[in-house]
Amino acid sequence: MAVETRGNRLSPEIFDLPAEKIREGYYTDEYFNRTRQVLLDDGRHPRVVMQVFQKRDAILCGIDEAIAVLKLGADDWDALTVHALYEGDQISPWETVMTIEGDYTGFAHLETVYLGVLARRTMIASNVKEVVEAANGKPILFMPARYDHHRVQTGDGYAAYVAGSTMGTPIGMTTNANTSWWGGAAIGTVPHSLISSYGGNTVLAATKFAEHMSPDVNIVVLVDFENDSVRTSLEVARALGNRLWGVRLDTSRTLVDRSLWNDLGDFDPRGVNDRLVRKVREALDRDGFERVKIVVSGGLNAQRICEFEEQGVPVDSYGVGSALIRGENDFTADVVLTDGRPSAKVGRRYRPNARLELVT
């Protein structure tokens, strides 16, 4: 079931923002700092209405963090009137997601920061939504931490959580930072490095993993270490019994799994593919391991997941990495009213939005 997010906002403290540097304009495009300087030096304090929007169908995320930037970075938050949508709201092209009204010199230095927050978080949330839709609601493992700077993990994980919550689909996170803003717990499979540490013996590594993990941990084992996923899946299932929750197929796109060596000719056998997944599923079922789940990963994106689903490939969960942090979803802010009079640039106009709610 989808989670209702409207009406609830995260406290500014949760974002651990560098408030002093934000107030100083350290993260601000210099032209905004100079604009503010000119207005202050000239004694001009225009009262403006700033409207914030983007140009795609998207899931809004980062709005609470953007509000936090205003609360902690503006000269006087109480002198501003801010209306905004909520995390997880579905938004359309050009729809106003936030308006800021007040003395422009009090928040001119914040535009770069709050737009950047909205751009990043909304991009992640919208990417996750696309993957969830492609997967027909099957659980997604959010795995892009290794593909970007560690400082983005907290917000990215929250954006993924927002997208999953609004769609009623669980999103598994791989780092504690990913889960920190919403109080979740990180999950992880038996990795290749642990298998290497036990001399390449997947069964031994998985057994030791089970021995030292809490009983409530769902154990998922990578089974491609020896490039023989069918055999390794069966060996692990027999060794771990009821402790095994699932196996994860992660065969490199440069390799052909051993189980497919006699099937070459009419399909692309490289990496994780339709036929490999079916062979693993059939082998597990044949040996009485119907309850063991199959997780697939390795260069997945919405298009590849869509192809798997259209072909009815028996996948239970998808692990997706770099595809979730690529792309763009740019936000723009325009001054549309100055001292009560229209002042939008040519080609832009004031777009009031009845969905916006006052931020306190």
C-alpha positions in Angstrom: 0.0 0.0 0.0 1.3 3.5 -0.8 2.2 5.7 2.0 0.6 9.2 2.4 3.3 11.8 2.8 1.2 15.0 2.5 0.9 16.9 5.7 4.1 15.8 7.2 7.5 17.5 6.8 10.9 16.6 8.0 12.5 18.9 10.6 15.4 21.0 9.3 17.8 19.5 11.9 17.6 16.1 10.2 19.5 17.3 7.1 22.6 18.4 9.0 23.1 21.4 6.7 26.2 23.5 6.8 24.0 26.5 7.7 26.8 29.0 8.3 28.4 28.4 4.9 25.0 28.5 3.2 24.3 31.9 4.8 27.7 33.1 3.7 26.9 32.3 0.1 29.7 29.7 0.0 27.6 27.3 -2.2 25.9 30.1 -4.2 26.5 31.0 -7.8 28.5 34.2 -7.5 26.0 36.2 -9.6 23.4 35.8 -6.9 25.9 36.9 -4.2 26.7 40.0 -6.3 23.0 40.7 -7.0 22.4 40.7 -3.3 25.3 43.0 -2.7 24.2 45.5 -5.3 20.7 45.6 -3.8 21.9 46.0 -0.3 24.5 48.7 -1.2 21.8 50.6 -3.1 19.4 50.3 -0.2 16.8 48.6 -2.4 14.7 45.9 -0.8 12.2 44.6 -3.4 9.4 42.5 -2.1 9.1 39.6 -4.6 7.3 36.4 -5.3 9.6 33.7 -6.4 8.1 30.6 -8.1 10.0 27.3 -8.4 9.2 24.7 -11.1 10.6 22.1 -13.5 9.6 20.8 -16.9 8.8 17.1 -16.6 6.3 14.6 -15.2 8.1 13.7 -12.0 7.9 12.7 -8.4 8.8 15.7 -6.3 11.5 15.1 -3.7 13.8 17.4 -1.7 11.1 20.0 -0.9 11.5 19.6 2.9 15.3 20.0 2.5 14.8 23.1 0.3 12.5 24.5 3.0 15.2 23.7 5.6 17.7 25.7 3.4 15.3 28.7 3.6 14.7 28.3 7.3 18.3 28.1 8.2 19.9 30.2 5.5 17.5 33.2 5.1 18.2 36.5 6.9 14.8 36.2 8.6 12.6 33.1 8.0 9.7 34.7 9.8 9.7 37.5 7.3 9.1 35.1 4.4 5.8 33.5 3.3 6.5 30.2 1.7 3.9 27.8 0.1 5.0 24.4 -1.1 3.9 20.9 -2.2 4.9 17.8 -0.3 7.5 15.0 -0.7 6.2 12.4 -3.1 3.7 14.6 -4.9 3.3 13.8 -8.5 4.1 17.0 -10.5 3.6 18.0 -14.1 5.7 20.1 -16.4 5.9 23.8 -15.4 3.8 23.2 -12.3 4.8 25.5 -9.4 6.1 23.4 -6.5 7.0 26.3 -4.2 6.6 30.0 -3.9 8.7 32.3 -1.7 7.5 35.8 -0.9 9.4 38.5 0.9 12.4 40.9 0.8 14.5 39.4 -2.0 17.8 40.5 -0.3 16.9 38.1 2.6 17.0 35.0 0.4 18.6 35.8 -2.9 21.8 33.9 -1.9 19.9 30.6 -1.4 18.6 30.0 -4.9 21.5 27.9 -6.1 21.2 25.7 -3.0 17.5 25.0 -2.9 17.3 24.4 -6.7 20.2 21.9 -6.5 18.5 20.0 -3.7 15.3 19.8 -5.6 17.0 18.8 -8.8 19.0 15.9 -7.3 16.3 14.5 -5.0 13.6 14.7 -7.7 15.8 13.0 -10.3 16.5 10.1 -8.0 12.9 9.7 -6.9 11.7 9.9 -10.5 14.3 7.3 -11.7 13.3 5.0 -8.9 9.6 5.4 -9.9 10.5 4.5 -13.5 12.3 1.3 -12.4 9.5 0.3 -10.0 6.9 0.7 -12.7 9.1 -1.4 -15.0 9.3 -4.1 -12.3 5.6 -4.3 -11.8 5.9 -3.5 -8.2 8.5 -6.2 -7.4 11.0 -5.1 -4.7 14.0 -3.0 -5.8 17.4 -3.1 -4.2 18.9 0.4 -4.3 22.6 -0.1 -5.1 24.2 3.1 -6.4 26.3 4.0 -3.4 29.6 2.8 -5.0 28.9 5.0 -8.1 28.9 8.4 -6.5 30.4 10.4 -3.7 29.5 9.2 -0.2 28.1 12.5 0.9 25.0 12.1 -1.4 24.0 8.7 0.1 21.6 10.1 2.8 19.5 12.2 0.5 19.6 9.7 -2.4 18.4 7.0 -0.1 15.6 9.2 1.2 14.5 10.1 -2.3 14.4 6.4 -3.2 12.4 5.7 -0.1 9.9 8.5 -0.9 9.4 7.1 -4.4 8.9 3.5 -3.2 6.5 4.7 -0.4 4.3 6.6 -2.7 4.0 3.6 -5.0 3.6 1.0 -2.2 6.8 -0.9 -3.2 9.6 -1.8 -0.8 13.1 -0.3 -1.7 16.0 -2.1 -0.1 19.0 0.1 0.9 22.6 -1.0 1.0 24.1 1.6 3.4 23.1 2.9 6.8 23.4 6.4 5.3 20.7 5.6 2.8 18.3 4.8 5.6 19.2 7.4 8.1 16.6 10.1 7.4 13.7 7.7 7.6 14.9 5.2 10.2 15.3 2.1 8.1 17.9 -0.6 8.1 20.5 -1.4 5.5 20.6 -4.9 3.9 23.3 -6.8 2.1 24.0 -10.0 0.3 27.0 -12.4 0.6 29.5 -10.5 -1.6 32.3 -11.7 -3.9 34.9 -10.4 -1.5 33.8 -12.7 1.3 33.8 -15.7 -1.1 37.3 -14.7 -2.2 38.3 -14.6 1.5 37.3 -18.2 1.8 39.3 -19.3 -1.1 36.5 -19.0 -3.7 34.3 -21.4 -1.8 30.8 -19.9 -2.1 29.2 -22.6 0.1 31.7 -22.1 2.9 31.5 -18.3 2.8 27.7 -18.5 2.8 27.7 -20.9 5.7 30.0 -18.7 7.7 27.9 -15.7 6.9 24.8 -17.5 8.2 26.7 -18.5 11.3 27.7 -15.0 12.3 24.5 -13.1 11.2 21.4 -12.5 13.3 18.7 -15.1 12.6 16.4 -12.3 11.4 18.7 -11.4 8.5 17.5 -12.5 5.1 20.5 -14.2 3.6 21.0 -13.7 -0.1 24.1 -15.2 -1.7 25.9 -14.2 -4.9 26.2 -17.4 -7.0 28.2 -16.3 -10.0 31.7 -16.5 -8.5 32.6 -19.6 -10.4 30.5 -18.7 -13.4 28.3 -21.7 -12.8 25.1 -20.2 -11.3 22.9 -23.3 -11.5 25.3 -25.6 -9.7 26.3 -23.0 -7.1 22.7 -22.1 -6.4 21.9 -25.7 -5.7 24.9 -26.2 -3.5 24.1 -23.1 -1.4 20.5 -24.1 -1.1 21.4 -27.5 0.1 23.9 -26.2 2.6 21.8 -23.4 4.1 18.4 -25.0 3.9 15.7 -22.7 5.5 18.4 -20.0 6.3 18.7 -19.1 2.6 16.3 -16.4 1.5 17.5 -16.0 -2.0 20.3 -16.2 -4.6 21.6 -13.3 -6.6 22.6 -13.6 -10.2 25.2 -11.0 -11.2 27.1 -12.5 -14.1 29.3 -10.0 -16.0 28.1 -8.9 -19.4 31.5 -10.1 -20.7 30.9 -13.7 -19.6 28.6 -16.6 -20.5 27.5 -18.7 -17.6 28.6 -22.4 -17.8 25.0 -23.6 -17.8 24.5 -21.9 -21.2 27.5 -23.3 -23.0 25.4 -25.8 -24.8 22.6 -23.4 -25.7 24.5 -20.9 -27.8 23.3 -19.8 -31.2 19.9 -18.0 -31.0 20.2 -15.5 -28.2 22.7 -13.2 -26.5 24.1 -15.5 -23.7 26.2 -12.9 -22.0 25.5 -11.7 -18.5 22.3 -12.2 -16.6 19.7 -13.1 -19.2 16.2 -14.7 -19.6 17.5 -18.3 -20.1 20.0 -18.2 -17.2 17.3 -17.1 -14.8 14.9 -19.7 -16.0 17.6 -22.5 -15.6 18.3 -21.4 -12.1 14.6 -21.3 -11.2 13.9 -24.7 -12.8 16.9 -26.3 -10.9 15.8 -24.9 -7.6 12.2 -25.9 -8.0 13.2 -29.4 -9.2 15.2 -29.9 -5.9 12.4 -28.7 -3.7 13.7 -25.1 -3.2 10.6 -23.3 -4.6 10.7 -20.8 -1.8 14.2 -19.5 -2.6 14.0 -16.1 -4.3 16.0 -15.0 -7.3 17.5 -11.5 -7.3 19.2 -10.2 -10.4 21.6 -7.4 -10.8 24.4 -6.1 -13.1 23.9 -3.1 -15.4 20.1 -3.1 -15.0 17.9 -0.1 -16.0 14.2 0.4 -16.5 14.4 -0.8 -20.2 16.1 -4.1 -19.3 13.8 -4.7 -16.4 10.8 -4.0 -18.7 12.1 -6.7 -21.1 12.4 -9.2 -18.3 8.9 -8.6 -17.1 7.4 -8.7 -20.6 9.1 -12.1 -21.1 7.8 -13.4 -17.8 11.3 -14.1 -16.5 10.9 -15.5 -13.0 12.7 -12.7 -11.1 11.6 -11.9 -7.5 13.7 -8.7 -7.0 15.9 -6.4 -9.0 19.2 -4.8 -7.8 19.8 -1.5 -9.6 22.8 0.7 -9.3 24.2 3.5 -11.4 21.0 3.9 -13.6 19.3 5.4 -10.6 21.6 8.3 -10.2 22.0 9.2 -13.9 20.1 11.8 -15.8 18.7 15.2 -15.0 15.6 16.9 -13.6 16.5 20.6 -13.5 14.5 23.2 -11.5 14.2 26.9 -12.2 13.2 29.8 -10.0 11.7 33.0 -11.4 10.8 36.3 -9.8 7.3 36.7 -11.1 6.0 39.6 -8.9 8.0 42.6 -7.6 6.4 44.9 -5.2 3.0 43.5 -6.2 3.5 44.0 -10.0 4.2 41.3 -12.7 7.9 41.0 -13.4 8.5 37.6 -15.0 11.0 37.4 -17.8 9.7 37.2 -21.3 8.4 33.7 -22.0 7.6 33.0 -18.3 4.5 33.9 -16.3 3.1 33.6 -12.8 1.5 30.2 -12.3 -0.4 30.1 -9.0 -1.0 26.5 -7.8 -3.9 25.7 -5.5 -2.1 22.5 -4.4 0.5 24.6 -2.5 0.2 24.8 1.2 1.6 27.3 3.6 4.8 26.3 5.3 5.1 27.2 9.0 
